[in-house]
Amino acid sequence: MNQKTRDDHRHHAIDAILVAVTNRSRLLQLSKGYQEVEQIDYATGEVQYKQAHKGPRLNEPWENFRDDVEKAVNTINVSHRVNRKISGALHEDTIYAPVKDPEGKPIANTYVRRKPVETLSANEIGKIRDAAIRKIVIKALADAGLEFGRGKKTDKKKMQEVLSKLTMPSGVPIKKVRLLENQQTIQPIGQKKAKKANDPTQIAFVKPGNTHHLCIFQWDEKGKTKRDAIFVSMIQAIDILKQQQNFVAEKVNKLEQKPKSTQAKKVLHSQFYKQASEKFPLIDRKHPTRKDAKFVMSLSRGEMVLANWKGSEKLLVYKTGQSTQGGIFTFAEHSDARKSKEVKSYFAKPNTLNAKKVTVDPLGRIRWAND
């Protein structure tokens, strides 16, 4: 580490070290010396002074101070706060509708959504469900000399201008189009409300937002170890929490004699919530379809693993995951403090992740997680 940078969480440790070795005498020396400073090379630590003499010299607290600090900082394991809160966006704003076959049965994982035509991307042209409108769009773009499709670079401004002027042969403006989507993660919401109102149209289909956590399972198949990841969305986590709360409420209502003191109520509620969490576990250690699957670990945002990454040991923090393509996990190095778009990411799948879950306490001590 040649210079202090806020891109590394360990810069806080450098601040603490400098505060620890600073006293009034050193501050006075630094102030006098700084008055004579012309330029500082922060990469090497070399100081150029205005005058020929260097004035008061700021001695190191001890010999080889910088080397000792660098060695100490490089051994620090950064502790991250785990985020298991059930909060944030439960689902995306877009509402989907299931596509049905000629017999009226929903086609698996096939949905349609509406979108303003002028906001279409080049990749979405082929998804337009209405064949007649799709031909109109393709012809208009071709007449304007615009290419489209996966991997094609299109002038977005010119494309938006063309799409905003589309009309049907009758002259009716085309404002919105329906797009076909093949999605495995879309799920219904509002079933209870629809059932109470006896109106199935009140059921909405949405794409889940944030993932609350994931669980990794493994099993043996034909002499080979197979792995799978089960993702639990915020919507599912909320449903589990409601089940626990309803369980506790029912237990309390069935009591013939309710406790009077606040302490007795807390103890009783604690016992009921323990029973509720066993009956409706937030982190389910049983695979939903495979009885022979063994629970490996769960991962929530901010939890850490000690990974064998291309032959070297790395301490990684879990950032996010995608349930598509069999599951993709995104990690970052424990010390990386950059923004999400800038951070160097490490990607893994259930079968490629060679890691063990750990906890890192505030002192940086690594322990195996009891997962």
C-alpha positions in Angstrom: 0.0 0.0 0.0 1.9 3.1 -1.3 -0.6 5.6 -0.1 -3.8 6.0 1.9 -7.0 5.4 -0.1 -10.6 5.3 0.9 -11.1 2.5 -1.6 -9.8 0.2 1.0 -11.7 -0.4 4.3 -8.4 -0.6 6.1 -7.7 3.1 5.8 -9.5 3.4 9.1 -6.8 1.4 10.7 -4.2 3.8 9.3 -6.1 6.7 10.8 -6.2 5.0 14.2 -2.4 4.3 14.1 -1.6 7.9 13.2 -3.8 9.2 16.0 -2.2 6.8 18.5 1.4 8.0 17.7 0.5 11.8 17.6 1.1 14.1 20.5 1.3 17.9 21.0 5.0 18.0 20.3 4.7 16.1 17.0 1.8 18.3 15.9 3.9 21.4 16.6 6.8 19.9 14.6 4.4 19.1 11.7 2.9 22.6 11.7 6.4 24.3 11.5 7.6 21.9 8.9 4.5 22.3 6.8 5.1 26.0 6.5 8.3 25.3 4.6 6.8 22.5 2.4 6.6 23.2 -1.3 5.4 19.8 -2.6 4.6 16.3 -1.2 4.8 13.1 -3.3 2.1 11.0 -1.6 3.1 7.9 -3.5 6.7 7.8 -2.0 6.3 10.1 1.0 9.1 12.4 -0.3 8.8 16.0 0.8 10.2 19.0 -1.1 10.8 22.2 0.9 10.8 25.8 -0.2 14.2 26.6 1.3 17.4 24.7 1.1 17.3 23.5 4.7 14.5 21.2 5.9 13.7 22.9 9.1 12.5 20.8 12.0 12.6 17.1 11.2 9.5 14.9 11.9 11.1 11.7 13.2 9.4 8.3 12.9 7.9 7.1 16.1 10.3 4.1 15.9 12.7 2.7 13.4 11.0 1.0 10.3 7.7 2.5 11.4 6.2 2.6 7.9 7.2 -1.0 7.1 5.7 -2.2 10.4 2.5 -0.3 9.7 2.2 -1.8 6.2 2.8 -5.3 7.5 0.2 -4.9 10.2 -2.5 -3.3 8.0 -2.0 -6.1 5.3 -2.9 -8.7 8.0 -6.2 -7.1 9.0 -9.4 -9.0 8.2 -12.3 -6.6 7.8 -15.5 -7.4 9.7 -18.7 -6.6 7.8 -22.2 -6.1 9.1 -24.6 -8.8 8.0 -27.8 -7.6 6.6 -30.7 -10.0 7.4 -33.3 -7.3 7.6 -36.6 -7.9 5.8 -36.7 -4.6 4.2 -36.3 -2.9 0.8 -38.2 -3.4 -2.5 -40.4 -6.6 -2.3 -40.8 -6.6 -6.1 -40.3 -4.6 -9.3 -42.9 -2.1 -10.4 -43.7 -3.9 -13.7 -46.9 -5.9 -13.7 -46.9 -9.1 -15.8 -49.8 -11.2 -17.1 -49.6 -15.0 -17.7 -49.8 -16.1 -21.4 -52.4 -18.9 -21.9 -52.7 -21.6 -24.6 -55.8 -22.0 -26.8 -57.4 -24.1 -24.1 -57.0 -21.3 -21.6 -54.3 -22.9 -19.5 -51.3 -20.7 -18.5 -48.0 -21.5 -20.4 -45.2 -22.2 -17.9 -42.8 -19.3 -17.3 -44.3 -17.3 -20.2 -45.6 -13.8 -19.4 -46.4 -10.5 -21.2 -45.8 -7.0 -20.1 -46.7 -3.6 -21.5 -44.1 -0.9 -22.3 -44.1 2.5 -24.1 -42.9 1.8 -27.6 -40.4 4.7 -27.7 -38.6 3.3 -24.7 -37.8 0.0 -26.3 -34.2 -1.2 -26.5 -32.7 -2.9 -29.5 -32.9 -6.3 -27.8 -36.7 -5.9 -27.1 -37.9 -5.5 -30.7 -38.1 -9.3 -31.3 -40.1 -9.7 -28.1 -43.1 -7.7 -29.4 -46.0 -10.1 -29.2 -48.3 -8.6 -31.9 -46.9 -9.7 -35.2 -48.4 -6.8 -37.2 -47.0 -4.2 -34.9 -43.6 -6.0 -34.8 -43.5 -5.8 -38.6 -44.3 -2.0 -38.5 -41.5 -1.4 -36.0 -39.0 -3.5 -37.9 -39.8 -1.7 -41.2 -39.6 1.8 -39.6 -36.2 1.0 -38.2 -34.9 -0.5 -41.4 -36.2 2.6 -43.4 -34.2 4.8 -41.0 -31.1 2.7 -41.5 -31.0 1.4 -37.9 -29.8 -2.0 -37.0 -31.3 -3.8 -34.0 -31.0 -7.1 -32.2 -28.7 -8.7 -29.6 -25.2 -7.4 -29.8 -26.1 -4.6 -32.2 -25.1 -1.0 -31.3 -27.9 1.4 -32.2 -28.2 5.1 -32.1 -30.6 5.3 -29.1 -31.6 8.9 -29.7 -32.4 8.3 -33.4 -34.2 5.0 -32.5 -36.4 6.8 -29.9 -37.3 9.5 -32.5 -38.4 6.8 -35.0 -40.4 4.8 -32.5 -42.2 7.9 -31.2 -43.8 8.5 -34.7 -45.1 5.0 -35.3 -48.8 4.6 -36.4 -51.0 1.8 -37.5 -52.2 1.6 -41.2 -55.4 3.3 -40.0 -53.3 6.3 -38.7 -53.8 5.4 -35.0 -50.6 6.2 -33.1 -48.8 3.3 -31.5 -48.0 4.3 -27.9 -47.5 1.0 -26.1 -46.6 -2.6 -27.1 -46.8 -6.0 -25.3 -43.6 -7.9 -24.8 -43.3 -11.6 -24.4 -41.0 -12.7 -21.5 -39.7 -16.1 -20.4 -39.2 -15.7 -16.7 -38.8 -18.4 -14.0 -38.8 -16.0 -11.0 -42.1 -14.2 -11.6 -44.7 -15.0 -8.9 -48.3 -14.0 -8.0 -49.2 -11.7 -5.2 -52.6 -10.8 -3.8 -54.1 -14.3 -3.8 -55.8 -13.9 -0.4 -57.3 -10.5 -1.5 -58.6 -12.1 -4.8 -60.1 -15.1 -3.0 -61.9 -12.9 -0.4 -63.3 -10.7 -3.2 -64.0 -13.8 -5.4 -62.2 -12.0 -8.2 -59.2 -13.7 -9.7 -58.3 -10.7 -11.8 -57.0 -9.0 -8.6 -54.0 -11.4 -8.6 -50.9 -9.6 -9.9 -47.8 -11.2 -11.3 -44.5 -9.5 -10.4 -40.8 -10.1 -10.5 -39.4 -10.3 -7.0 -37.0 -7.5 -6.0 -34.2 -8.1 -3.5 -33.1 -11.5 -2.4 -33.2 -11.9 1.4 -30.9 -15.0 1.4 -30.0 -18.2 -0.4 -29.3 -21.7 0.8 -26.8 -24.1 -0.8 -27.5 -27.8 -0.8 -25.5 -30.8 -2.1 -26.0 -34.5 -2.9 -24.3 -37.4 -4.6 -25.5 -38.4 -8.0 -23.8 -41.3 -9.9 -20.6 -40.9 -7.9 -20.5 -37.1 -8.4 -21.3 -34.3 -6.0 -24.0 -32.0 -7.2 -25.0 -28.7 -5.8 -28.1 -26.5 -5.9 -29.0 -23.0 -4.6 -32.5 -22.1 -3.3 -33.1 -18.3 -3.3 -35.5 -16.7 -0.9 -36.9 -13.4 -2.0 -38.0 -10.6 0.3 -41.7 -11.5 -0.6 -41.1 -15.0 0.6 -39.3 -13.8 3.7 -42.3 -11.5 4.5 -44.7 -14.4 4.1 -42.7 -16.6 6.5 -42.5 -13.8 9.0 -46.3 -13.4 8.8 -46.8 -17.1 9.4 -44.6 -16.9 12.5 -46.6 -13.9 13.8 -50.0 -15.6 13.1 -48.7 -18.7 14.9 -47.8 -16.7 18.0 -51.1 -14.8 17.9 -53.0 -18.0 17.8 -51.0 -19.5 20.8 -51.7 -16.3 22.8 -55.4 -16.3 22.0 -55.7 -19.9 23.1 -54.3 -19.2 26.6 -56.8 -19.7 29.3 -54.9 -17.5 31.7 -52.8 -14.7 30.2 -49.7 -13.5 32.0 -50.1 -10.1 33.7 -46.5 -8.8 34.2 -44.5 -7.5 31.3 -41.6 -9.8 32.0 -43.9 -12.9 32.0 -45.3 -11.8 28.7 -41.8 -11.4 27.2 -40.8 -14.9 28.3 -44.0 -16.4 26.9 -43.7 -14.6 23.6 -40.1 -15.7 23.3 -41.1 -19.3 23.8 -43.9 -19.0 21.2 -41.6 -17.4 18.7 -39.0 -20.1 19.2 -41.7 -22.7 18.3 -42.8 -20.5 15.4 -39.3 -20.4 13.9 -39.0 -24.2 14.2 -42.4 -24.7 12.5 -41.8 -21.9 9.9 -38.0 -21.5 9.6 -36.8 -18.4 7.7 -33.6 -20.4 6.8 -34.9 -23.8 5.8 -32.2 -26.5 6.1 -34.4 -28.9 4.1 -34.3 -29.0 0.3 -37.9 -28.4 -1.1 -37.7 -31.3 -3.5 -34.7 -33.6 -2.7 -34.8 -35.4 0.6 -31.2 -36.7 0.1 -29.8 -33.2 -0.2 -27.5 -32.0 2.6 -27.6 -28.4 3.7 -24.2 -26.7 3.1 -24.6 -23.0 4.1 -26.9 -20.0 3.8 -25.7 -16.6 2.6 -27.2 -13.2 3.4 -25.7 -9.9 2.2 -22.6 -9.1 4.2 -21.8 -12.7 5.3 -18.3 -14.0 4.5 -16.5 -17.0 3.2 -12.9 -18.2 3.1 -12.5 -19.3 -0.5 -10.0 -21.2 -2.5 -9.9 -18.9 -5.5 -7.8 -20.2 -8.4 -5.3 -21.7 -6.0 -5.1 -18.8 -3.5 -7.0 -18.3 -0.3 -9.3 -15.2 -0.3 -11.6 -13.8 2.4 -14.7 -12.7 0.4 -17.9 -11.0 1.4 -21.2 -12.0 -0.2 -22.8 -9.1 -2.2 -25.7 -10.4 -4.2 -27.1 -13.4 -6.1 -29.1 -14.3 -9.2 -31.4 -17.3 -9.4 -31.1 -17.5 -13.2 -28.7 -20.0 -14.9 -28.7 -22.3 -12.0 -27.6 -19.6 -9.5 -24.8 -17.0 -9.7 -23.2 -15.5 -6.6 -21.3 -12.2 -6.5 -18.6 -11.6 -3.9 -16.0 -8.9 -3.2 -12.8 -8.8 -1.3 -13.3 -8.1 2.4 -11.1 -4.9 2.2 -12.7 -3.4 -1.0 -14.6 -0.2 0.0 -15.4 1.0 -3.5 -18.9 1.6 -4.9 -20.8 -1.4 -6.3 -20.1 -0.4 -9.9 -16.4 0.0 -9.3 -15.7 -2.9 -7.0 -13.9 -6.0 -8.4 -16.4 -8.8 -8.3 -15.8 -12.5 -7.9 -18.5 -14.7 -9.5 -19.3 -18.3 -8.6 -22.0 -20.9 -9.1 -23.1 -23.6 -6.6 -20.9 -26.2 -8.2 -17.8 -24.0 -8.6 -17.9 -22.3 -5.2 -15.0 -23.8 -3.2 -15.4 -22.0 0.1 -16.4 -22.3 3.7 -18.6 -19.8 5.5 -16.9 -17.9 8.3 -17.5 -15.1 10.7 -15.1 -12.2 11.4 -15.4 -10.5 14.7 -14.6 -6.8 15.3 -11.0 -7.7 16.1 -10.6 -9.4 12.8 -10.5 -13.0 14.2 -11.8 -15.6 11.7 -14.0 -18.4 13.0 -15.9 -21.1 11.2 -19.6 -20.3 11.0 -22.0 -22.7 12.7 -24.2 -23.0 9.7 
